[in-house]
């Protein structure tokens, strides 16, 4: 067809040509908008997952400061094992990129997580002065072993660097530290451990003490803590991290409002667990976790469900008003719940 004939045909069918052009432009705009929306959504999820998926983890230490009592009988050796990992146990095949270099420090502390101070001349705080003096006269101590060297808090040494360590970026690695308490059960003598990375990974910390196993405690030495930084706007998170630590009991029961939150399938598969309907509570589900002697920590990820908009109190398992997560220790094995 010659160019003149093409122009003549175009003039005769200008309405059809205009409609085809308009449809083409409209489809192009819609496709671009869908791409931009999808791209924005992927960015939002990716950024949030960087904030919430920790790949420098521990069975006792976490990114927010807290106090933990480990329970013993009077004749027990008051000793715990602290693990630091270059991965999250809920997804053990994903390692911290570039490895992790960190320093581990230990400081004598109160259960309030405040550091102890040695008595000073003219100290007006008689109770604090007496406690620090008793620490010296009774030769109490807390030691931390990395398997090669032992760092001991005793006498005037109430703060020390345990060491500087580097973890691989090519294989899973667990650094193990044995902490031995030569202090009375239920005393106020605790140790604050701080693992401070040199890169962008979050610092991990905990203040750990020892308590009598006979204490009346509803959760028998286990605690469930929301590990995310609550100073950050909750809108920045698409998922949330819970850390369960402790010992004792027969089974742990982790329950949640499944209309608002969804549990990580990786956590369930890795630990060979399953979620079940929570009898008598519409919309709630529960996971029964049998206590095992060689495991004293679980990391659980929970995701927003159905576009939910939680508050920090909704996510607090200790909140008594409108919590979406609950945790308890049962003393009898559940009927089913784990295969």
C-alpha distance (Angstrom), angle and dihedral (degrees) to the residues before:
residue distance angle dihedral
X1 . . .
X2 3.82 . .
X3 3.78 120.5 .
X4 3.86 91.2 -112.5
X5 3.79 91.5 53.2
X6 3.83 89.0 48.2
X7 3.83 91.7 53.5
X8 3.81 90.4 46.8
X9 3.83 90.9 51.9
X10 3.79 91.0 45.9
X11 3.83 91.8 53.2
X12 3.80 90.8 48.8
X13 3.80 92.2 51.0
X14 3.82 101.4 31.3
X15 3.80 93.8 133.5
X16 3.81 92.3 56.0
X17 3.80 91.1 46.2
X18 3.80 91.4 50.2
X19 3.83 91.7 50.4
X20 3.81 92.3 49.9
X21 3.81 90.9 50.0
X22 3.82 92.4 47.5
X23 3.80 92.6 49.5
X24 3.82 91.1 49.3
X25 3.81 91.8 51.6
X26 3.81 92.2 46.7
X27 3.81 93.2 50.4
X28 3.82 89.9 49.2
X29 3.82 91.6 52.7
X30 3.82 93.0 48.1
X31 3.81 93.0 48.2
X32 3.82 91.5 49.5
X33 3.79 91.8 48.5
X34 3.82 91.8 50.4
X35 3.80 90.2 49.3
X36 3.80 92.1 50.2
X37 3.82 91.9 47.8
X38 3.79 92.4 49.0
X39 3.79 91.1 45.3
X40 3.81 91.7 50.3
X41 3.79 91.2 47.9
X42 3.80 91.8 50.8
X43 3.80 90.8 50.1
X44 3.80 91.8 50.4
X45 3.79 93.5 50.2
X46 3.81 92.9 43.9
X47 3.81 93.9 50.8
X48 3.81 92.0 47.1
X49 3.79 92.0 48.5
X50 3.80 89.4 54.4
X51 3.79 88.7 54.8
X52 3.79 97.3 45.2
X53 3.82 105.7 34.4
X54 3.81 105.4 77.5
X55 3.80 115.9 -162.3
X56 3.81 95.4 -178.7
X57 3.80 101.2 67.9
X58 3.79 144.5 156.9
X59 3.78 140.7 -164.8
X60 3.83 91.9 -125.4
X61 3.80 108.8 14.1
X62 3.80 122.7 73.7
X63 3.79 139.8 174.6
X64 3.81 94.4 -96.9
X65 3.80 123.8 59.6
X66 3.81 115.1 -107.2
X67 3.81 142.2 151.6
X68 3.81 123.0 -115.5
X69 3.82 128.0 -174.3
X70 3.81 115.5 -157.0
X71 3.80 111.7 -153.8
X72 3.80 126.5 -131.9
X73 3.78 139.7 167.4
X74 3.79 116.1 -110.9
X75 3.83 93.7 -102.9
X76 3.80 96.0 44.4
X77 3.78 123.6 111.2
X78 3.80 100.5 -110.1
X79 3.77 97.1 -132.0
X80 3.80 134.6 133.7
X81 3.80 134.6 -176.7
X82 3.80 118.2 -132.6
X83 3.80 118.9 -160.1
X84 3.80 127.7 -158.5
X85 3.82 116.3 -167.9
X86 3.80 137.6 -170.0
X87 3.81 90.3 -141.5
X88 3.80 141.8 41.1
X89 3.80 113.3 -102.9
X90 3.81 89.4 -137.2
X91 3.82 88.5 64.9
X92 3.83 106.2 19.5
X93 3.82 94.8 171.0
X94 3.81 93.0 66.4
X95 3.81 112.4 79.6
X96 3.78 130.7 -164.1
X97 3.80 105.1 -89.7
X98 3.79 112.4 -113.2
X99 3.79 93.2 8.7
X100 3.80 124.8 -96.9
X101 3.79 128.5 -85.8
X102 3.79 113.5 -172.0
X103 3.78 145.6 158.5
X104 3.80 121.8 -130.2
X105 3.82 117.3 -150.1
X106 3.82 131.5 -178.1
X107 3.82 128.2 -155.7
X108 3.80 132.5 178.6
X109 3.80 107.5 -115.5
X110 3.79 145.6 171.9
X111 3.81 121.0 -112.3
X112 3.79 85.6 -103.3
X113 3.86 84.5 66.6
X114 3.84 89.9 -115.9
X115 3.80 113.8 135.0
X116 3.81 120.4 -107.6
X117 3.78 119.2 -117.7
X118 3.77 125.7 -153.7
X119 3.83 114.7 -115.0
X120 3.78 114.2 -87.8
X121 3.78 129.3 -158.6
X122 3.79 109.1 -88.4
X123 3.82 92.6 13.6
X124 3.81 106.6 167.9
X125 3.80 94.7 -161.8
X126 3.80 97.6 87.0
X127 3.81 95.4 178.8
X128 3.78 94.3 51.4
X129 3.79 91.1 44.4
X130 3.80 91.9 50.1
X131 3.82 92.6 48.8
X132 3.78 92.4 50.9
X133 3.81 91.4 45.7
X134 3.82 91.2 50.9
X135 3.81 88.4 51.7
X136 3.80 87.4 61.0
X137 3.80 102.1 38.7
X138 3.82 95.1 46.8
X139 3.80 91.9 44.9
X140 3.78 94.5 -126.9
X141 3.79 116.9 175.8
X142 3.80 144.5 174.8
X143 3.80 118.2 -153.3
X144 3.79 132.5 -166.7
X145 3.81 121.4 -159.2
X146 3.81 124.3 -167.5
X147 3.81 90.8 -168.8
X148 3.79 93.2 -94.0
X149 3.80 107.5 41.8
X150 3.80 131.6 31.8
X151 3.80 122.1 -144.8
X152 3.80 114.6 -163.5
X153 3.79 130.6 -164.0
X154 3.79 106.5 -152.9
X155 3.78 139.4 129.0
X156 3.79 110.5 -6.5
X157 3.80 91.9 -11.8
X158 3.79 103.5 91.7
X159 3.80 98.4 145.9
X160 3.79 130.5 41.3
X161 3.79 144.9 154.0
X162 3.79 110.5 -111.8
X163 3.80 92.3 -162.8
X164 3.81 149.7 -75.2
X165 3.78 117.1 -89.9
X166 3.80 140.8 -178.6
X167 3.79 126.3 -150.1
X168 3.80 125.1 -156.6
X169 3.80 125.6 -104.9
X170 3.82 93.9 -155.4
X171 3.83 104.8 52.1
X172 3.80 134.8 31.8
X173 3.79 110.3 -94.4
X174 3.79 133.5 -171.8
X175 3.81 119.4 -167.9
X176 3.80 110.4 -154.9
X177 3.81 126.6 -151.9
X178 3.80 124.8 -176.7
X179 3.81 113.6 -150.1
X180 3.82 116.9 -163.1
X181 3.81 121.0 -167.1
X182 3.80 118.2 -152.4
X183 3.81 91.7 -179.1
X184 3.83 132.9 100.7
X185 3.80 119.8 -86.6
X186 3.82 113.1 -100.7
X187 3.80 91.7 18.4
X188 3.79 123.6 135.7
X189 3.81 92.9 -116.8
X190 3.79 109.0 113.5
X191 3.78 136.9 154.9
X192 3.79 125.1 -126.7
X193 3.80 111.5 -149.4
X194 3.80 118.8 -163.7
X195 3.79 124.3 -173.0
X196 3.81 107.1 -166.8
X197 3.84 116.8 -170.5
X198 3.78 121.7 -150.2
X199 3.82 92.6 -139.0
X200 3.80 132.8 54.4
X201 3.81 95.2 -68.8
X202 3.80 114.8 117.3
X203 3.79 120.9 -100.8
X204 3.82 113.3 -107.7
X205 3.80 121.9 -144.4
X206 3.79 145.2 162.8
X207 3.79 138.1 170.0
X208 3.80 107.8 -136.4
X209 3.80 129.6 -168.4
X210 3.80 137.8 164.7
X211 3.79 126.9 -110.8
X212 3.78 138.9 -180.0
X213 3.80 116.3 -87.6
X214 3.80 88.6 -138.8
X215 3.80 92.9 67.0
X216 3.80 114.5 118.9
X217 3.78 102.9 -111.8
X218 3.79 123.9 157.5
X219 3.78 91.9 -145.8
X220 3.81 98.0 42.3
X221 3.78 97.5 -132.0
X222 3.82 97.4 -38.9
X223 3.79 123.4 114.9
X224 3.79 131.9 -171.6
X225 3.80 114.0 -153.8
X226 3.79 132.9 -178.8
X227 3.80 101.1 -128.1
X228 3.81 101.0 -166.3
X229 3.79 122.4 108.1
X230 3.79 105.7 -99.8
X231 3.79 91.7 -167.0
X232 3.81 85.9 74.2
X233 3.81 119.3 80.5
X234 3.79 109.2 -94.2
X235 3.81 88.4 -135.5
X236 3.81 87.8 73.3
X237 3.80 91.0 66.6
X238 3.79 129.6 79.4
X239 3.82 92.1 173.1
X240 3.81 137.7 26.0
X241 3.81 134.3 -145.0
X242 3.80 125.1 -134.7
X243 3.80 122.0 -170.9
X244 3.81 119.2 -159.3
X245 3.81 115.8 -167.4
X246 3.80 135.7 167.9
X247 3.78 144.5 71.0
X248 3.81 139.9 -104.8
X249 3.78 132.5 54.2
X250 3.78 126.8 76.6
X251 3.79 105.4 -102.6
X252 3.81 139.1 7.0
X253 3.78 121.1 -136.2
X254 3.81 117.5 -153.4
X255 3.82 113.1 -176.6
X256 3.80 134.1 177.5
X257 3.78 145.1 171.6
X258 3.81 100.9 -97.8
X259 3.81 91.8 -164.0
X260 3.81 87.2 67.3
X261 3.82 106.0 26.2
X262 3.82 137.2 34.5
X263 3.81 123.7 -156.0
X264 3.81 121.5 -129.5
X265 3.83 110.2 -95.6
X266 3.81 88.1 -152.7
X267 3.82 90.2 61.6
X268 3.82 91.1 50.3
X269 3.81 94.5 46.7
X270 3.81 95.2 44.1
X271 3.82 92.5 51.6
X272 3.83 95.1 37.3
X273 3.80 91.9 -119.4
X274 3.78 134.6 138.0
X275 3.78 135.9 -156.7
X276 3.80 120.6 -122.0
X277 3.79 136.3 -170.6
X278 3.80 112.1 -86.1
X279 3.79 103.8 -121.4
X280 3.80 112.2 -122.8
X281 3.82 95.7 8.8
X282 3.78 115.2 94.8
X283 3.80 113.6 -137.6
X284 3.81 94.4 7.1
X285 3.80 126.5 117.8
X286 3.78 131.8 -168.8
X287 3.81 138.0 -156.9
X288 3.81 120.3 -153.7
X289 3.81 112.8 -150.3
X290 3.84 115.1 -166.0
X291 3.81 111.7 -138.3
X292 3.81 112.5 -114.7
X293 3.80 122.7 -164.1
X294 3.81 93.9 -131.8
X295 3.82 96.5 48.5
X296 3.80 122.6 68.6
X297 3.79 100.4 159.2
X298 3.80 139.1 53.9
X299 3.81 128.4 -175.2
X300 3.81 113.6 -153.8
X301 3.80 126.4 -172.4
X302 3.81 119.6 -154.9
X303 3.82 122.8 -168.1
X304 3.78 130.3 -155.2
X305 3.79 111.4 -100.3
X306 3.82 128.5 -151.2
X307 3.79 92.5 -1.8
X308 3.82 92.3 -60.6
X309 3.81 119.4 -179.0
X310 3.82 107.4 -151.2
X311 3.77 128.5 -174.3
X312 3.79 120.7 -138.3
X313 3.82 89.0 -106.2
X314 3.83 90.1 56.2
X315 3.80 88.1 58.1
X316 3.81 96.1 45.7
X317 3.84 109.3 101.3
X318 3.82 89.3 -156.4
X319 3.81 95.0 54.7
X320 3.81 110.7 112.3
X321 3.80 100.4 -162.3
X322 3.80 113.9 54.1
X323 3.78 109.9 -9.3
X324 3.79 122.1 160.2
X325 3.83 94.2 -162.8
X326 3.80 130.3 55.7
X327 3.79 132.9 -177.1
X328 3.79 133.0 -169.5
X329 3.81 142.2 157.3
X330 3.79 118.4 -124.7
X331 3.80 121.9 -157.3
X332 3.81 96.2 -152.4
X333 3.77 125.4 59.6
X334 3.81 112.3 -101.4
X335 3.78 121.5 -113.8
X336 3.80 99.8 -105.2
X337 3.79 120.0 -32.9
X338 3.78 97.1 130.1
X339 3.75 132.2 50.5
